[in-house]
Amino acid sequence: MPENKIGILGTGSFTPEMVLTNEDLEKLVETNDQWIKERTGIAERRVCGPDEGVATMAVAAAERALASADIAPDRLSYIIVGTNTPDYFFPSIAIRVQDHLGLNSTLAAFDLQAGCSGFNYGLYIAERLVAPEGKYALVIGSDASSRFTDWTDRSTCVLFGDGAGAVVLGPVAKGGIIAQFVASSLNMKLYCETEFNAENSPFLPPQTTTTRHFLKMDGPEIFKFAVKAVKESIQRISEITGVAKEEFDYLIIHQANNRIIEAAAKFARVPMEKVYVNVHRYGNTSAASVPLALDEAVKAGKLKPGDKVFLCSFGAGVTWSAALLEWG
């Protein structure tokens, strides 16, 4: 079958109303606003309320992306959700989005877990699913890391926030995805165990703690990995496409730490004016980070037709991934 040129037709995002500032964190853990800003660039983040979660955020972002693309839900063939913090292990978040959109039994929906690279991984898979027949896919990144965070651990709790972002992917007449890649390598410097009710199993030792499911991180080691991953991603995409990194018109990089973003811009030799930054407002929203930043960049008029737009993410596992798009 002929391959169709695939691109992003619409974007959407959602963040909870509850704002958690650095000053609020000073009341929970031994830290301060200046320490957090100097090391991360983060001033505040959003946190899910009692009636919010990964699924509700994903639905809100999805509906906004569909409206932006002017694509009816019944034209979708796939829904892919990148998440690391699902409300349930099953059914998947994607199937719950499918149900909310009234699309039961009409398409394939599934989650994938690739650390903070979940959205980019989903974009990579979705392009390959829809290109042969010119179909449409909804790709979502949604995470509520606040539910998996130890709020007594200042090395992690200052970093993360909750949110969701989504795109509609489909055939385009102009522009579209130029190239993508995904990569991974085992690294246990950032991990999150699960309890799986082990305390109730007669085949396993009883558990004496309920904190095993909190994420844990070796900050300095993950920082070094992240900087290396972004630089490698820029170089690799440049080699695949033949587009010099200096010719990237706009960079949207996983919003984990402002120092990582600045290091990437310096390596790519592009001014910070060509790099979207919202980490100061949302912190690290994990798989939601790239699509959330992309949606805001689109709404702010940062992207022009014909722009070469670089999307890059990196996450626990470890994973990293990037894409170069020609904005259409």
Rosetta silent file (secondary structure, phi, psi, omega in degrees, C-alpha in Angstrom):
SEQUENCE: MPENKIGILGTGSFTPEMVLTNEDLEKLVETNDQWIKERTGIAERRVCGPDEGVATMAVAAAERALASADIAPDRLSYIIVGTNTPDYFFPSIAIRVQDHLGLNSTLAAFDLQAGCSGFNYGLYIAERLVAPEGKYALVIGSDASSRFTDWTDRSTCVLFGDGAGAVVLGPVAKGGIIAQFVASSLNMKLYCETEFNAENSPFLPPQTTTTRHFLKMDGPEIFKFAVKAVKESIQRISEITGVAKEEFDYLIIHQANNRIIEAAAKFARVPMEKVYVNVHRYGNTSAASVPLALDEAVKAGKLKPGDKVFLCSFGAGVTWSAALLEWG
SCORE:     score description
SCORE:     0.000 S_00000001
   1 L     0.000  145.760  179.026    0.000    0.000    0.000 S_00000001
   2 L   -67.062  143.054  177.395    1.238    3.542   -0.669 S_00000001
   3 L   -82.299  138.151  177.043    2.639    5.407    2.287 S_00000001
   4 L  -101.552  144.762  174.751    0.888    8.642    3.251 S_00000001
   5 L   -71.995  126.531 -173.407    2.660   11.676    4.608 S_00000001
   6 E  -113.702  137.806  178.442    1.652   11.936    8.272 S_00000001
   7 E  -146.873  178.227  178.431    1.622   15.029   10.437 S_00000001
   8 E   -86.999  122.098 -176.614    0.063   16.621   13.504 S_00000001
   9 E   -96.958  -21.475 -179.048   -3.398   17.987   12.704 S_00000001
  10 E  -166.878  154.742 -179.151   -4.333   19.367   16.124 S_00000001
  11 E  -130.606  156.356  176.411   -3.083   19.743   19.687 S_00000001
  12 E  -157.938  158.602  179.031   -4.664   19.948   23.134 S_00000001
  13 E  -153.984  166.296  177.997   -3.634   19.952   26.776 S_00000001
  14 E  -152.556  137.660  171.367   -4.972   20.035   30.310 S_00000001
  15 L  -132.921  144.289  179.661   -3.519   20.898   33.712 S_00000001
  16 L   -62.401  158.968  179.475   -5.283   20.724   37.096 S_00000001
  17 L   -73.588  -31.420 -175.004   -6.407   23.919   38.798 S_00000001
  18 L   -67.591  121.008 -179.712   -4.526   23.225   42.036 S_00000001
  19 E  -104.373  129.556  176.923   -1.196   25.107   42.040 S_00000001
  20 E  -112.989  109.631 -177.132    1.616   23.975   44.341 S_00000001
  21 E   -89.229  169.122  175.164    4.264   26.685   44.681 S_00000001
  22 H   -62.530  -34.820  178.104    7.790   26.441   46.015 S_00000001
  23 H   -65.221  -35.447  175.829    6.621   28.366   49.054 S_00000001
  24 H   -63.577  -39.459 -178.785    3.970   25.693   49.647 S_00000001
  25 H   -67.438  -28.357  177.934    6.679   23.021   49.525 S_00000001
  26 H   -59.692  -24.420  179.583    8.669   24.865   52.177 S_00000001
  27 L   -84.640  -14.055 -176.777    5.882   23.885   54.588 S_00000001
  28 L  -102.069  -32.694 -171.177    6.143   20.187   53.652 S_00000001
  29 L  -149.483  158.749 -178.396    9.866   19.520   53.375 S_00000001
  30 L   -74.221   96.201  179.325   13.198   21.168   54.136 S_00000001
  31 L  -160.102  178.194  175.116   13.723   23.277   51.012 S_00000001
  32 L  -153.093  161.714 -174.879   13.310   26.829   49.786 S_00000001
  33 H   -57.037  -44.843 -177.722   12.251   28.722   46.708 S_00000001
  34 H   -64.082  -42.489 -179.411   15.753   29.912   45.786 S_00000001
  35 H   -61.011  -43.708 -178.616   17.273   26.403   46.073 S_00000001
  36 H   -67.359  -47.296 -177.585   14.618   24.921   43.794 S_00000001
  37 H   -62.994  -41.525 -177.958   14.782   27.677   41.174 S_00000001
  38 H   -64.268  -35.281 -175.103   18.590   27.645   40.991 S_00000001
  39 H   -92.821  -22.804 -174.053   18.751   23.896   40.419 S_00000001
  40 H  -130.821  -25.876 -173.477   15.653   23.304   38.302 S_00000001
  41 L    84.090    2.333 -175.863   14.047   26.561   37.174 S_00000001
  42 L   -87.599  132.194  176.198   10.739   25.414   38.670 S_00000001
  43 L  -109.529  -31.894  179.896    8.573   27.932   40.538 S_00000001
  44 E  -157.592  168.144  177.573    5.300   25.993   40.722 S_00000001
  45 E  -150.064  165.092  179.891    3.549   22.875   39.511 S_00000001
  46 E  -103.107  146.965 -177.588   -0.034   21.567   39.196 S_00000001
  47 L  -132.297  133.929  179.636   -1.450   18.757   41.327 S_00000001
  48 L   -62.802  138.629  173.074   -4.557   16.640   40.707 S_00000001
  49 L   -84.719 -178.166 -175.844   -7.472   17.135   43.058 S_00000001
  50 L   -58.805  -32.123 -176.663   -9.619   14.326   44.496 S_00000001
  51 L   -99.211   11.466 -179.874  -11.826   14.060   41.400 S_00000001
  52 L  -115.519  159.882  178.859   -8.980   14.256   38.890 S_00000001
  53 L  -172.454 -173.775 -177.191   -6.555   11.670   37.606 S_00000001
  54 H   -59.569  -42.175 -177.982   -4.638   10.415   34.616 S_00000001
  55 H   -68.468  -45.643 -178.417   -7.809    9.362   32.766 S_00000001
  56 H   -64.940  -38.271  177.435   -9.771   12.579   33.331 S_00000001
  57 H   -66.527  -42.022  179.681   -6.799   14.703   32.253 S_00000001
  58 H   -61.266  -42.310  179.082   -6.258   12.520   29.180 S_00000001
  59 H   -61.984  -45.621 -178.540   -9.910   12.883   28.171 S_00000001
  60 H   -62.432  -44.972  179.129   -9.806   16.675   28.507 S_00000001
  61 H   -65.049  -39.323 -179.666   -6.606   16.964   26.445 S_00000001
  62 H   -63.240  -46.298 -179.280   -7.983   14.544   23.841 S_00000001
  63 H   -61.362  -38.582  179.617  -11.215   16.481   23.370 S_00000001
  64 H   -70.195  -36.967  177.433   -9.284   19.707   22.890 S_00000001
  65 H   -66.375  -41.785  178.077   -6.923   18.101   20.359 S_00000001
  66 H   -63.506  -40.618  178.023   -9.834   16.711   18.359 S_00000001
  67 H   -65.198  -39.992  179.392  -11.524   20.124   18.356 S_00000001
  68 H   -64.084  -39.258 -179.326   -8.272   21.756   17.260 S_00000001
  69 H   -80.093  -14.291 -173.876   -7.887   19.260   14.399 S_00000001
  70 L    56.244   43.026  178.328  -11.588   19.493   13.482 S_00000001
  71 L  -114.100  125.359  177.274  -11.621   15.697   13.357 S_00000001
  72 L   -69.536  142.466 -178.794  -14.683   13.799   14.588 S_00000001
  73 H   -54.675  -33.020 -176.005  -13.829   11.070   17.121 S_00000001
  74 H   -72.702   -1.251  175.269  -15.380    8.368   14.927 S_00000001
  75 H   -91.175   -5.645 -179.243  -12.651    8.952   12.326 S_00000001
  76 E   -76.295  144.264  173.728   -9.991    7.669   14.716 S_00000001
  77 E  -110.666  -19.832 -177.590   -8.463    4.234   14.230 S_00000001
  78 E  -146.032  144.823  168.147   -6.100    4.246   17.227 S_00000001
  79 E  -127.017  122.744 -179.918   -5.768    5.815   20.666 S_00000001
  80 E  -122.857  127.573  178.777   -2.341    5.554   22.307 S_00000001
  81 E  -118.901  121.548  170.726   -1.658    6.872   25.804 S_00000001
  82 E   -90.061  120.948  179.216    1.825    7.236   27.215 S_00000001
  83 L  -154.182  150.538  176.421    1.672    7.119   31.002 S_00000001
  84 L  -116.896   -5.030 -172.033    3.736    5.960   33.969 S_00000001
  85 L  -132.639   53.322 -175.536    1.142    6.618   36.657 S_00000001
  86 L   -64.435  148.261  175.452   -2.114    4.900   35.623 S_00000001
  87 L   -65.637  -35.448  177.084   -5.112    4.985   37.948 S_00000001
  88 L  -132.429  147.948  171.684   -5.530    1.255   37.238 S_00000001
  89 L   -67.518  -35.674  171.748   -3.104   -1.266   35.776 S_00000001
  90 L  -156.860  146.911    2.152   -6.078   -2.384   33.702 S_00000001
  91 L   -68.004  159.492 -175.402   -8.285   -1.445   31.989 S_00000001
  92 L   -68.098  159.816  173.904   -5.895    0.936   30.246 S_00000001
  93 H   -60.792  -40.231 -177.355   -6.219    4.705   30.261 S_00000001
  94 H   -60.450  -40.227  179.603   -6.584    4.591   26.469 S_00000001
  95 H   -68.930  -32.571  177.252   -9.646    2.348   26.646 S_00000001
  96 H   -69.946  -35.438  172.775  -11.214    4.669   29.193 S_00000001
  97 H   -64.360  -44.466  177.748  -10.629    7.591   26.809 S_00000001
  98 H   -55.010  -46.865 -178.883  -12.157    5.461   24.038 S_00000001
  99 H   -63.413  -42.861 -179.430  -15.229    4.786   26.161 S_00000001
 100 H   -62.560  -34.436 -179.968  -15.654    8.462   27.044 S_00000001
 101 L   -82.021   -1.130  177.801  -15.550    9.356   23.351 S_00000001
 102 L    72.967   35.125 -174.057  -18.217    6.759   22.609 S_00000001
 103 L  -114.843   24.650 -177.945  -15.960    4.655   20.403 S_00000001
 104 L   -58.239  135.303  176.483  -16.278    1.220   21.977 S_00000001
 105 L    70.386    8.796 -176.634  -15.535   -1.670   19.586 S_00000001
 106 L  -110.231   -8.024 -178.046  -14.614    0.705   16.746 S_00000001
 107 L  -157.191  176.167  177.061  -10.841    1.095   17.186 S_00000001
 108 E  -102.233  130.849 -179.877   -7.725   -0.141   18.982 S_00000001
 109 E  -132.321  134.860 -179.515   -6.698    1.623   22.188 S_00000001
 110 E  -157.445  156.953  175.394   -3.703    0.875   24.383 S_00000001
 111 E   -97.027  158.555  168.353   -1.248    2.361   26.874 S_00000001
 112 E  -140.435  149.536 -177.815    2.520    2.299   26.719 S_00000001
 113 L  -120.493  114.528 -179.963    5.097    2.939   29.431 S_00000001
 114 L  -142.928   40.762 -176.765    8.408    4.499   28.414 S_00000001
 115 H    60.825 -146.924 -179.696    9.187    6.866   31.258 S_00000001
 116 H   -74.241   -4.057  177.110    8.936   10.515   30.290 S_00000001
 117 H   -87.679    6.421 -173.067    9.452    9.485   26.637 S_00000001
 118 H   -54.731  -41.319 -179.985    5.958    7.963   26.514 S_00000001
 119 H   -67.272  -46.786  179.673    4.484   10.577   24.196 S_00000001
 120 H   -61.708  -39.527  175.869    7.375   10.455   21.720 S_00000001
 121 H   -61.432  -43.269  179.327    7.252    6.652   21.713 S_00000001
 122 H   -63.193  -38.735  178.336    3.509    6.842   21.049 S_00000001
 123 H   -63.408  -41.798  179.591    4.076    9.288   18.190 S_00000001
 124 H   -61.203  -47.041 -179.430    6.635    6.926   16.656 S_00000001
 125 H   -67.799  -44.121 -176.333    4.255    3.950   16.821 S_00000001
 126 H   -61.102  -41.615  179.318    1.211    5.927   15.677 S_00000001
 127 H   -57.581  -41.970 -177.662    2.919    7.189   12.523 S_00000001
 128 H   -73.456  -24.397  177.193    3.714    3.622   11.508 S_00000001
 129 H   -78.103  -39.980 -172.537    0.182    2.461   12.216 S_00000001
 130 H   -91.953  -22.148 -173.993   -1.664    5.145   10.283 S_00000001
 131 L   -61.457  -42.824 -175.536    0.692    5.794    7.348 S_00000001
 132 L   -58.842  -35.197 -175.294   -0.087    2.706    5.189 S_00000001
 133 L  -119.402    7.828  178.261   -3.804    3.493    4.877 S_00000001
 134 L    66.700   38.548 -178.792   -3.969    7.184    5.724 S_00000001
 135 L   -87.773 -174.220 -178.811   -5.821    6.659    8.994 S_00000001
 136 E  -123.911  145.541  179.250   -6.045    8.878   12.090 S_00000001
 137 E  -137.212  149.210  173.729   -4.664    8.397   15.590 S_00000001
 138 E  -108.396  120.600  179.883   -4.938   10.170   18.911 S_00000001
 139 E  -115.604  125.997 -172.826   -1.663   10.215   20.849 S_00000001
 140 E  -128.107  142.124  166.491   -1.781   11.337   24.484 S_00000001
 141 E  -117.300  124.505 -177.262    0.721   11.818   27.276 S_00000001
 142 E  -145.567  127.298 -179.784   -0.868   11.950   30.729 S_00000001
 143 E  -146.952  142.343  173.526    0.704   11.591   34.169 S_00000001
 144 E  -120.758   72.857 -176.338   -0.162   12.295   37.787 S_00000001
 145 H   -64.868  -19.332  178.630    3.281   11.915   39.342 S_00000001
 146 H   -60.157  -25.528 -179.134    2.039   13.558   42.537 S_00000001
 147 H   -79.965  -12.103 -177.869    0.373   10.228   43.389 S_00000001
 148 H  -118.132   15.993 -174.786    3.733    8.402   43.161 S_00000001
 149 L  -105.934  137.257  173.963    5.881   11.013   44.923 S_00000001
 150 L   -84.400  107.184 -174.324    7.335   10.834   48.413 S_00000001
 151 L   -79.275    9.957  170.244    6.479   14.257   49.787 S_00000001
 152 L  -107.126   -0.882 -178.024    9.143   13.913   52.490 S_00000001
 153 L  -106.061  102.931 -174.353   11.928   13.499   49.918 S_00000001
 154 H   -70.212  -17.597 -179.634   13.084   16.926   48.773 S_00000001
 155 H   -73.933  -18.550  179.877   15.263   15.461   46.011 S_00000001
 156 H  -119.719  -37.337 -170.517   12.171   14.310   44.101 S_00000001
 157 H   -68.020  -20.618 -179.923    9.037   16.064   45.376 S_00000001
 158 L   -79.008  -11.733 -168.370   10.130   19.498   44.126 S_00000001
 159 L   -91.658  -34.279 -162.692   10.446   18.261   40.542 S_00000001
 160 E  -104.708  150.885  174.917    7.155   16.771   39.432 S_00000001
 161 L  -142.756  172.985 -175.991    3.719   18.029   38.475 S_00000001
 162 E  -108.052  149.097  177.491    0.552   16.641   36.882 S_00000001
 163 E   172.491  177.473  179.589   -0.878   17.262   33.427 S_00000001
 164 E  -148.335  150.138  174.651   -1.817   15.905   30.014 S_00000001
 165 E  -143.295  152.242 -175.844   -1.185   16.740   26.374 S_00000001
 166 E  -148.118  153.971  172.311   -2.536   15.237   23.166 S_00000001
 167 E  -136.277  153.220  169.117   -2.215   15.404   19.389 S_00000001
 168 E  -103.184  128.651 -177.051   -4.268   14.104   16.470 S_00000001
 169 E  -112.723  137.276  179.291   -2.101   12.442   13.848 S_00000001
 170 E  -174.074 -176.161 -178.003   -3.128   11.855   10.255 S_00000001
 171 E   -63.255  141.699  177.402   -2.474   12.445    6.549 S_00000001
 172 L  -132.316  149.424  177.986   -1.249   15.902    5.551 S_00000001
 173 L   -82.650  -32.287  179.847   -0.825   17.569    2.169 S_00000001
 174 L  -130.782  151.968  176.980    2.147   19.654    3.295 S_00000001
 175 L    68.002 -145.922  179.607    4.804   19.245    5.923 S_00000001
 176 E   107.308 -172.985 -177.917    4.479   16.407    8.419 S_00000001
 177 E   -73.944  124.494  178.698    6.879   14.122   10.241 S_00000001
 178 E   -87.337  -46.653 -179.635   10.302   14.093    8.599 S_00000001
 179 E  -162.652  153.101  175.576   11.987   11.524   10.846 S_00000001
 180 E  -143.311  160.415  168.423   11.761    9.892   14.278 S_00000001
 181 E  -151.424  156.903  173.495   13.725    7.467   16.405 S_00000001
 182 E  -129.966  150.198 -179.205   13.319    5.724   19.753 S_00000001
 183 E  -152.154  158.228  179.388   16.045    4.268   21.994 S_00000001
 184 E  -156.698  160.080  177.468   16.466    2.647   25.407 S_00000001
 185 E  -163.091  138.161 -177.026   19.033    1.203   27.793 S_00000001
 186 E   -66.518  128.088  177.871   18.686   -0.289   31.272 S_00000001
 187 E  -153.192  120.355 -175.429   19.483    2.212   34.018 S_00000001
 188 L   -99.206   25.424  179.710   18.156    1.922   37.581 S_00000001
 189 L   -81.200  -13.784  173.000   19.036    5.458   38.678 S_00000001
 190 E  -139.613  114.630 -173.906   15.379    6.455   38.376 S_00000001
 191 E  -150.527  165.795  177.281   12.830    3.782   39.226 S_00000001
 192 L  -147.404  115.036  178.513    9.504    3.069   40.866 S_00000001
 193 L   -78.543  165.895  171.722    8.609   -0.303   42.358 S_00000001
 194 L  -122.384  152.654 -177.539    5.104   -1.693   42.680 S_00000001
 195 L   -91.025  -32.578  177.311    3.647   -3.488   45.666 S_00000001
 196 L    49.154   33.513  178.831    1.184   -5.753   43.857 S_00000001
 197 L    53.472   35.752 -176.905   -0.428   -6.647   47.192 S_00000001
 198 H   -60.632  -26.497 -178.766    2.640   -8.709   48.023 S_00000001
 199 H   -66.220  -16.631 -179.493    1.746   -8.562   51.710 S_00000001
 200 H   -99.285    0.685 -177.029   -1.239  -10.807   50.926 S_00000001
 201 L   -91.349  128.773  177.407    0.689  -13.429   48.963 S_00000001
 202 L   -73.895   -6.659 -176.122    1.589  -16.688   50.731 S_00000001
 203 L  -101.257   -2.530 -178.697    4.464  -17.108   48.278 S_00000001
 204 L  -129.433  153.203  176.520    6.312  -13.889   49.116 S_00000001
 205 L   -60.979  144.571  178.868    7.689  -12.390   52.343 S_00000001
 206 L   -63.671  144.083  179.166    5.256   -9.996   54.012 S_00000001
 207 L   -87.249  138.013 -179.478    5.825   -6.307   53.252 S_00000001
 208 L  -106.022    2.461 -178.812    6.554   -4.030   56.185 S_00000001
 209 L  -139.690  154.805  176.165    6.223   -0.730   54.328 S_00000001
 210 L  -113.050   18.576 -176.294    3.760    0.933   52.005 S_00000001
 211 L  -105.443    8.381 -176.578    6.296    3.324   50.458 S_00000001
 212 L   -66.381  -24.930 -176.463    7.829    0.997   47.869 S_00000001
 213 L   -83.643   -0.712  176.101    5.759    2.505   45.086 S_00000001
 214 L   -73.484  140.886  178.549    7.265    5.989   45.499 S_00000001
 215 L   -69.875  146.498  179.799    9.616    6.986   42.704 S_00000001
 216 E  -131.319  143.406 -173.142   13.308    7.165   43.618 S_00000001
 217 E  -147.018  139.281  168.315   16.053    8.978   41.748 S_00000001
 218 L   -93.181   93.353 -171.322   19.789    9.561   41.744 S_00000001
 219 H   -53.626  -53.058 -178.990   19.540   13.178   40.643 S_00000001
 220 H   -58.858  -40.269 -179.224   23.137   13.862   39.522 S_00000001
 221 H   -69.068  -40.574  178.843   23.333   10.656   37.470 S_00000001
 222 H   -68.100  -35.083  177.071   19.976   11.252   35.777 S_00000001
 223 H   -60.745  -45.791 -179.964   20.981   14.838   35.016 S_00000001
 224 H   -63.248  -42.082  176.989   24.116   13.615   33.227 S_00000001
 225 H   -60.285  -44.674 -174.972   22.099   11.039   31.282 S_00000001
 226 H   -62.722  -45.983  179.875   19.511   13.626   30.261 S_00000001
 227 H   -61.481  -44.090  179.102   22.036   16.117   28.892 S_00000001
 228 H   -63.398  -41.867 -178.169   23.795   13.340   26.963 S_00000001
 229 H   -64.127  -41.507 -179.564   20.484   11.973   25.621 S_00000001
 230 H   -67.130  -43.612  178.865   19.333   15.345   24.311 S_00000001
 231 H   -62.053  -43.188  178.395   22.655   16.044   22.613 S_00000001
 232 H   -63.449  -38.693 -179.213   22.644   12.572   21.042 S_00000001
 233 H   -64.727  -43.374  178.181   19.054   13.070   19.899 S_00000001
 234 H   -61.053  -46.903 -178.816   19.848   16.371   18.207 S_00000001
 235 H   -64.608  -42.295 -176.993   22.860   14.867   16.462 S_00000001
 236 H   -67.052  -44.026  178.342   21.033   11.704   15.423 S_00000001
 237 H   -64.097  -38.707  177.758   18.027   13.499   13.959 S_00000001
 238 H   -61.715  -42.310  179.990   20.366   15.833   12.107 S_00000001
 239 H   -68.813  -40.085 -179.107   22.233   12.872   10.606 S_00000001
 240 H   -64.403  -42.210 -171.936   19.021   11.005    9.675 S_00000001
 241 H   -93.658  -21.507 -173.695   17.419   14.000    7.978 S_00000001
 242 L    78.735    8.660  177.606   20.424   15.883    6.648 S_00000001
 243 L   -94.318  118.886  179.413   19.112   19.010    8.359 S_00000001
 244 L   -61.724  142.099 -176.896   21.858   20.789   10.281 S_00000001
 245 H   -59.731  -27.902  176.906   20.989   21.326   13.913 S_00000001
 246 H   -68.164  -16.104 -179.020   21.478   25.066   13.423 S_00000001
 247 H   -93.028   -2.024  172.928   18.597   24.907   10.934 S_00000001
 248 L   -64.639  127.104 -177.627   16.075   23.647   13.477 S_00000001
 249 L   -83.367  -30.540 -177.938   13.561   26.473   13.734 S_00000001
 250 E  -151.898  138.675 -178.763   12.027   25.508   17.065 S_00000001
 251 E  -117.398  128.002  172.706   12.910   23.081   19.848 S_00000001
 252 E  -121.793  107.728 -173.212   10.437   21.507   22.250 S_00000001
 253 E  -114.702  145.681  178.132   12.368   19.439   24.772 S_00000001
 254 L   -45.843  126.256 -174.696   11.100   17.454   27.741 S_00000001
 255 L   -86.534   74.445 -179.930   10.585   19.958   30.551 S_00000001
 256 L   -99.487  -36.742 -173.351   12.518   18.235   33.323 S_00000001
 257 L  -162.339  131.133 -176.518   15.050   20.872   34.292 S_00000001
 258 H   -63.092  -31.820 -179.780   15.793   24.309   32.871 S_00000001
 259 H   -66.867  -34.146  176.797   19.548   23.673   32.927 S_00000001
 260 H   -66.557  -43.744  179.912   19.096   20.650   30.637 S_00000001
 261 H   -61.851  -43.904  179.552   17.027   22.720   28.207 S_00000001
 262 H   -64.821  -38.939  178.446   19.641   25.494   28.160 S_00000001
 263 H   -64.162  -38.425  179.135   22.447   22.973   27.579 S_00000001
 264 H   -66.191  -43.430  179.483   20.537   21.521   24.621 S_00000001
 265 H   -62.676  -39.749  178.652   19.961   24.937   23.071 S_00000001
 266 H   -64.046  -42.422  179.586   23.653   25.752   23.417 S_00000001
 267 H   -64.729  -40.823 -179.633   24.631   22.471   21.753 S_00000001
 268 H   -76.938   -8.825 -179.565   22.183   23.031   18.896 S_00000001
 269 L    59.685   42.859  174.543   23.467   26.597   18.539 S_00000001
 270 L  -121.174  144.261  179.062   19.985   28.054   18.620 S_00000001
 271 L   -68.987  155.004  179.961   18.935   31.000   20.785 S_00000001
 272 H   -62.139  -16.928  176.002   16.620   30.365   23.716 S_00000001
 273 H   -65.312  -19.315  179.393   13.992   32.361   21.812 S_00000001
 274 H   -99.288   12.286 -179.130   13.610   29.266   19.616 S_00000001
 275 E  -122.818  125.716  179.691   13.113   26.936   22.595 S_00000001
 276 L   -83.109  134.496 -178.704    9.777   26.622   24.356 S_00000001
 277 L  -132.607  123.018  171.501   10.013   26.625   28.153 S_00000001
 278 L  -136.241   11.958 -178.450    7.181   26.115   30.639 S_00000001
 279 H   -59.476  -28.553 -179.083    9.000   24.050   33.292 S_00000001
 280 H   -66.030  -25.037 -178.037    8.819   27.036   35.641 S_00000001
 281 H   -97.631  -26.600 -172.608    5.003   26.763   35.677 S_00000001
 282 H  -122.862  -13.151 -173.015    4.412   23.009   35.580 S_00000001
 283 L    67.220 -159.602  179.798    7.578   21.207   36.658 S_00000001
 284 E   -86.473  108.173 -179.972    8.227   17.790   35.132 S_00000001
 285 L   -96.856   19.016  172.895    4.878   16.449   33.908 S_00000001
 286 H    58.844 -126.702 -175.735    6.514   13.248   32.635 S_00000001
 287 H   -64.388  -17.864  179.073    4.850   11.834   29.488 S_00000001
 288 H   -81.100  -14.369 -167.975    2.641   14.935   29.281 S_00000001
 289 H   -58.372  -54.198 -175.776    5.593   17.311   29.084 S_00000001
 290 H   -66.667  -49.404 -179.958    6.283   17.453   25.324 S_00000001
 291 H   -67.123  -29.732  176.030    2.650   17.538   24.074 S_00000001
 292 H   -65.845  -45.892  178.442    1.717   20.077   26.755 S_00000001
 293 H   -65.909  -39.573  178.991    4.584   22.355   25.695 S_00000001
 294 H   -61.192  -45.846 -179.513    3.754   21.781   22.015 S_00000001
 295 H   -61.411  -42.464  179.135    0.127   22.777   22.527 S_00000001
 296 H   -66.333  -38.554  179.068    1.116   25.954   24.351 S_00000001
 297 H   -63.609  -40.447  178.029    3.672   26.811   21.653 S_00000001
 298 H   -63.308  -47.879 -177.987    1.002   26.383   18.973 S_00000001
 299 H   -65.777  -27.898  179.420   -1.511   28.547   20.848 S_00000001
 300 L   -84.663   -0.076  178.442    1.159   31.213   21.425 S_00000001
 301 L    73.223   25.448 -178.182    1.843   31.400   17.674 S_00000001
 302 L   -76.991  -24.161 -174.886    5.443   30.226   18.024 S_00000001
 303 L  -105.443  130.789 -179.349    5.273   27.789   15.092 S_00000001
 304 L  -113.538  151.331  177.458    4.978   28.941   11.492 S_00000001
 305 L   -53.535  132.458 -178.957    4.177   26.867    8.385 S_00000001
 306 L    92.566  -11.880  178.623    7.379   25.314    7.070 S_00000001
 307 L   -62.715  140.973  171.486    9.215   25.508   10.407 S_00000001
 308 E   -88.689  109.639 -173.977   11.453   22.559   11.264 S_00000001
 309 E  -108.300  124.792 -177.313   10.221   21.630   14.758 S_00000001
 310 E  -103.057  122.712  176.988   12.307   19.310   16.951 S_00000001
 311 E  -112.804  130.080 -175.902   10.540   17.283   19.662 S_00000001
 312 E  -143.423  139.169  176.563   12.703   15.429   22.176 S_00000001
 313 E  -141.638  160.977  178.912   12.119   13.487   25.382 S_00000001
 314 E  -151.579  147.496 -175.866   14.070   11.326   27.808 S_00000001
 315 E  -163.080 -177.859 -176.952   12.963    9.313   30.795 S_00000001
 316 L   -60.075  148.156  178.786   13.335    6.521   33.305 S_00000001
 317 E   141.530  -58.874    2.729   14.293    3.133   32.018 S_00000001
 318 E   -98.229  159.204  179.112   16.213    4.785   30.531 S_00000001
 319 E  -132.172  154.546  170.230   14.545    5.879   27.304 S_00000001
 320 E  -153.404  153.834 -173.586   15.025    8.688   24.843 S_00000001
 321 E  -162.305  152.902  178.872   13.330    9.671   21.610 S_00000001
 322 E  -152.012  160.008  177.607   13.093   12.520   19.139 S_00000001
 323 E  -144.811  147.916  171.092   11.216   13.663   16.050 S_00000001
 324 E  -119.614  126.211 -178.520   11.680   16.376   13.455 S_00000001
 325 E  -116.736  149.213  164.368    8.510   17.811   11.911 S_00000001
 326 E  -101.301  113.996 -174.204    7.861   20.289    9.161 S_00000001
 327 L   -66.867  132.191 -171.820    5.017   22.333   10.555 S_00000001
 328 L  -107.965    0.000    0.000    2.142   22.392    8.095 S_00000001
